[in-house]
Amino acid sequence: MMFGKLTPKMAANLEKLVGFMDLGLLSHVKFFDHTLPDDDDENFYMEREWRTTQDVEFDLVDIQRIIIPTRFSERLRNAFKDYDGEILFAD
């Protein structure tokens, strides 16, 4: 029965589906506000990032290159004074 009482097997399958949707799909979706101009500080749509459901640990010395818009250069240098890797500006 489609809308009747769930059998234990149906409930188990539904639980698996919800788990997959939460971790396997929705955790990788990135929502954005399409009405923001491209140069708005809150427009993160063009960011490229890796997402994972587990912690990823690294140290500042593990970062070889940072690519950011020029307007964030002072903010980056103030936040990461010990960073001595390559910084490229993409404007």
C-alpha positions in Angstrom: 0.0 0.0 0.0 1.5 3.3 -1.1 0.1 5.5 1.6 -0.8 3.0 4.2 1.2 1.8 7.2 4.9 1.3 6.5 6.2 -2.2 6.8 9.5 -2.7 8.6 11.3 -3.2 5.3 9.8 0.0 3.8 10.8 1.9 6.9 14.3 0.6 6.7 14.5 1.5 3.0 13.1 5.0 3.7 15.7 5.5 6.5 18.5 4.5 4.0 17.1 6.9 1.4 17.0 9.8 3.9 20.5 9.1 5.0 21.7 9.1 1.5 19.9 12.3 0.7 21.3 14.0 3.8 25.0 13.0 3.4 25.3 11.8 -0.2 23.4 14.6 -1.9 22.2 17.6 0.1 25.5 18.0 1.9 27.0 18.8 -1.5 24.4 21.3 -2.7 25.4 24.9 -2.5 22.6 27.4 -2.5 23.2 31.0 -3.8 21.4 34.2 -4.4 21.3 34.7 -8.1 20.2 38.3 -7.8 23.6 39.4 -6.3 26.0 41.1 -8.7 29.2 39.2 -9.5 31.4 41.5 -7.5 29.3 41.4 -4.3 31.2 40.1 -1.3 28.3 37.8 -0.4 28.2 36.2 -3.9 30.0 32.9 -3.3 28.6 31.1 -6.4 31.9 31.0 -8.3 33.8 29.6 -5.4 35.3 26.2 -5.9 35.7 24.0 -2.9 35.8 20.4 -1.8 33.1 19.1 0.5 33.3 16.1 2.7 31.3 14.6 5.6 34.5 14.0 7.6 37.1 16.3 9.0 40.1 17.2 6.9 43.1 18.3 8.9 46.0 20.3 7.5 48.4 22.9 8.6 49.2 26.3 7.1 52.5 24.9 5.7 50.5 22.3 3.7 49.0 25.1 1.6 51.1 25.8 -1.5 49.0 28.3 -3.4 46.1 30.6 -2.7 44.1 32.3 -5.5 42.0 35.2 -4.5 40.7 38.6 -5.8 43.1 41.4 -5.2 40.6 43.2 -3.0 41.1 40.4 -0.3 44.9 40.6 -0.2 45.2 42.7 2.9 42.6 40.7 4.7 44.4 37.5 3.8 47.8 38.8 4.9 46.3 40.0 8.2 44.6 36.7 8.9 47.5 34.5 8.0 50.7 36.4 8.8 52.8 33.2 8.8 51.7 32.1 5.3 54.7 32.1 3.0 53.3 30.2 0.0 52.3 31.5 -3.4 49.4 34.0 -3.6 47.9 34.6 -7.0 45.4 37.3 -7.7 42.5 36.6 -10.0 40.7 39.7 -11.0 
